[in-house]
Each structure stands twice: as structure tokens, then as C-alpha cells.
Amino acid sequence: MRKVSFFELSLNENLSWEKNMKEQRRSFIKKALGTSAVLAATGVTAAIASSNEKSASNGVVVGKSPKKEILYRQTPEWEAFYKSSN
């Protein structure tokens, strides 16, 4: 059986410790990049969804600046309602 010196043992421990640290760093970077990609995709999706939404105010004036209030829009449904009410 071969005798192993203290220096060889400590060198082997150092190498395994460094390898373990590299693996932990790689794992952290992979997780961080994956999380940031998911967050970026969620943000882009939310921005697109909010820009495509129609106004939820239905013609009601919202905000502090003076706006032209739309009280009536001529649609076939309104025409049918007004004709039936006469």
C-alpha cells in the first residue's frame, strides 16, 4: 500500500473543494438567468396585454384634464332602441 503525504491529501481536498465551488456558482448562474428570463417574458406579456386593452371607462371622463365626454355613439343597437321607444 502506498503512503500518502499530508500535502497530497490537502491538495486533493483543495481540488475537490474548488470543483464543488465551481459547480455551485454554475448552478446559481443558471438559476439566476432562468429566473430573469421568466421575469422579462412576464413583463413583456403584461405590457402587450395592457396596450391591447380597450378603455374600461366606457366613455366616462377619467382623470383631471378637461375631456370631451361621449354621451352617445350611433350604433345599430341604439337605433333599434330609439325606434322601439317611439
C-alpha positions as CSV (number, residue, x, y, z in Angstrom):
1,M,0.0,0.0,0.0
2,R,1.3,3.4,-1.0
3,K,1.8,6.0,1.7
4,V,0.1,9.4,1.0
5,S,1.7,12.5,2.4
6,F,-0.3,15.3,4.2
7,F,0.4,17.6,1.3
8,E,-1.2,15.3,-1.2
9,L,-4.3,14.9,1.0
10,S,-4.7,18.7,1.4
11,L,-4.1,19.2,-2.3
12,N,-6.9,16.6,-3.1
13,E,-9.2,18.3,-0.7
14,N,-8.5,21.7,-2.2
15,L,-9.2,20.4,-5.7
16,S,-12.5,18.8,-4.7
17,W,-13.5,22.0,-2.8
18,E,-12.7,24.2,-5.8
19,K,-14.6,21.9,-8.1
20,N,-17.6,22.0,-5.7
21,M,-17.5,25.8,-5.6
22,K,-17.4,26.0,-9.4
23,E,-20.4,23.7,-9.6
24,Q,-22.3,25.8,-7.0
25,R,-21.5,29.0,-9.0
26,R,-22.6,27.5,-12.3
27,S,-25.8,26.3,-10.7
28,F,-26.5,29.7,-9.2
29,I,-25.9,31.4,-12.5
30,K,-28.2,29.0,-14.4
31,K,-31.0,29.6,-11.9
32,A,-30.5,33.4,-11.9
33,L,-30.5,33.5,-15.7
34,G,-33.6,31.3,-15.9
35,T,-35.5,33.5,-13.3
36,S,-34.6,36.7,-15.0
37,A,-35.7,35.3,-18.4
38,V,-39.1,34.3,-16.9
39,L,-39.5,37.8,-15.3
40,A,-38.6,39.5,-18.5
41,A,-41.1,37.4,-20.5
42,T,-43.8,38.1,-17.9
43,G,-43.1,41.9,-18.1
44,V,-43.3,41.9,-21.9
45,T,-46.5,39.9,-21.9
46,A,-48.1,42.3,-19.3
47,A,-47.1,45.3,-21.3
48,I,-48.5,43.9,-24.5
49,A,-51.8,42.9,-22.8
50,S,-52.2,46.3,-21.2
51,S,-51.6,48.1,-24.5
52,N,-54.1,46.0,-26.3
53,E,-56.9,46.5,-23.8
54,K,-59.8,48.8,-24.7
55,S,-60.6,51.6,-22.4
56,A,-62.6,50.3,-19.4
57,S,-64.2,53.7,-18.8
58,N,-66.9,53.2,-21.4
59,G,-66.9,56.9,-22.3
60,V,-66.9,58.2,-18.7
61,V,-64.4,61.0,-18.2
62,V,-61.4,59.8,-16.2
63,G,-58.6,62.0,-14.9
64,K,-58.1,65.7,-14.2
65,S,-57.6,67.2,-17.6
66,P,-60.7,68.5,-19.4
67,K,-62.0,65.9,-21.9
68,K,-64.8,65.7,-24.3
69,E,-67.4,63.4,-22.8
70,I,-69.0,61.0,-25.3
71,L,-72.7,60.5,-24.3
72,Y,-73.9,58.8,-27.4
73,R,-72.4,56.6,-30.2
74,Q,-74.6,55.8,-33.1
75,T,-74.8,52.0,-33.3
76,P,-77.5,49.7,-34.7
77,E,-78.5,48.7,-31.2
78,W,-79.2,52.3,-30.2
79,E,-81.1,52.9,-33.4
80,A,-83.3,49.8,-32.6
81,F,-83.9,51.0,-29.1
82,Y,-84.9,54.5,-30.1
83,K,-87.2,53.3,-32.9
84,S,-88.9,50.8,-30.4
85,S,-89.3,53.5,-27.8
86,N,-91.4,55.8,-30.1
